[in-house]
Amino acid sequence: MYRLTKRERETEIWYNQTNDPMQIRTNDPKLIRKLTALSEEFPELCQLDKVEENCGYFFIVDKKRISIHVTRPYSEERRRKQSEWAKEYGMKGNRHQG
């Protein structure tokens, strides 16, 4: 079996604005693990449809389970304030002891 490079590992998402479920085809191992776990725990919301060698895994997923999050870039001021906060409180929000 041919091993895909990271550049060749694609994810395609097909959906429309009706209540139909989404179709997802992916070669991304992390996404495959997440969707497989979702399908095992909630088979009514996510199903593995088929697996094709080098074409990927095909899932049918309830549209309410997938979110595409678009963010704007942070301003320099916001980045500076967050950096100062992180230096003072650390990654978990705890004050440094010492």
C-alpha positions as CSV (number, residue, x, y, z in Angstrom):
1,M,0.0,0.0,0.0
2,Y,1.3,3.4,-1.0
3,R,1.8,5.8,2.0
4,L,0.4,9.3,1.3
5,T,2.6,12.3,2.1
6,K,1.1,15.1,4.3
7,R,0.5,17.2,1.2
8,E,-1.5,14.3,-0.3
9,R,-3.7,13.8,2.8
10,E,-6.8,15.7,1.9
11,T,-10.1,16.3,3.5
12,E,-13.2,17.1,1.5
13,I,-16.5,18.2,3.0
14,W,-19.7,18.1,1.0
15,Y,-22.9,19.7,2.3
16,N,-25.7,21.8,1.2
17,Q,-28.2,24.1,3.0
18,T,-30.9,21.5,3.4
19,N,-31.2,19.2,6.5
20,D,-29.2,16.5,4.7
21,P,-26.2,15.2,6.5
22,M,-22.6,16.1,5.5
23,Q,-20.3,13.8,3.7
24,I,-16.7,13.9,4.6
25,R,-13.8,12.1,2.8
26,T,-10.5,12.3,4.6
27,N,-7.0,10.8,4.7
28,D,-6.1,12.7,7.8
29,P,-5.4,10.1,10.5
30,K,-6.3,12.5,13.4
31,L,-9.7,13.3,11.8
32,I,-10.3,9.6,11.0
33,R,-9.7,8.8,14.7
34,K,-12.1,11.5,15.8
35,L,-14.9,10.6,13.4
36,T,-14.5,6.9,14.1
37,A,-14.8,7.5,17.8
38,L,-17.9,9.7,17.2
39,S,-19.4,7.0,15.0
40,E,-18.8,4.3,17.7
41,E,-20.3,6.4,20.5
42,F,-23.1,8.1,18.5
43,P,-24.0,5.9,15.4
44,E,-27.2,7.9,14.9
45,L,-25.0,11.0,14.2
46,C,-22.0,9.7,12.4
47,Q,-21.5,6.6,10.3
48,L,-18.4,5.3,8.5
49,D,-19.8,4.9,4.9
50,K,-16.8,3.2,3.2
51,V,-13.0,2.9,3.1
52,E,-11.2,3.0,-0.2
53,E,-7.4,2.4,-0.4
54,N,-5.6,5.7,-0.9
55,C,-8.9,7.5,-1.5
56,G,-9.6,7.7,2.2
57,Y,-12.4,7.2,4.7
58,F,-15.9,8.3,3.8
59,F,-18.2,9.4,6.7
60,I,-21.8,10.6,6.8
61,V,-22.2,13.1,9.6
62,D,-25.1,15.1,11.1
63,K,-24.4,18.7,10.1
64,K,-24.9,19.9,13.7
65,R,-21.8,17.9,14.7
66,I,-19.4,19.9,12.5
67,S,-18.4,23.5,12.9
68,I,-16.1,25.6,10.7
69,H,-14.6,28.4,12.8
70,V,-13.2,31.4,11.0
71,T,-11.1,33.8,13.0
72,R,-9.6,37.2,12.3
73,P,-5.9,37.8,13.0
74,Y,-5.1,39.2,16.4
75,S,-4.0,42.8,16.6
76,E,-0.5,43.6,17.8
77,E,-2.1,45.1,21.0
78,R,-4.0,42.0,21.8
79,R,-1.0,39.8,21.1
80,R,1.1,41.9,23.5
81,K,-1.6,41.8,26.2
82,Q,-1.9,38.1,25.9
83,S,1.8,37.6,26.1
84,E,2.0,39.7,29.3
85,W,-0.9,37.8,30.8
86,A,0.8,34.4,29.9
87,K,4.1,35.6,31.4
88,E,2.4,36.6,34.7
89,Y,-0.1,33.7,35.0
90,G,1.4,30.9,32.9
91,M,-0.4,28.5,30.6
92,K,-3.0,27.3,33.1
93,G,-3.9,30.7,34.5
94,N,-2.1,30.1,37.8
95,R,0.2,32.8,39.3
96,H,3.8,31.7,39.3
97,Q,5.1,30.8,42.7
98,G,8.3,32.4,43.7
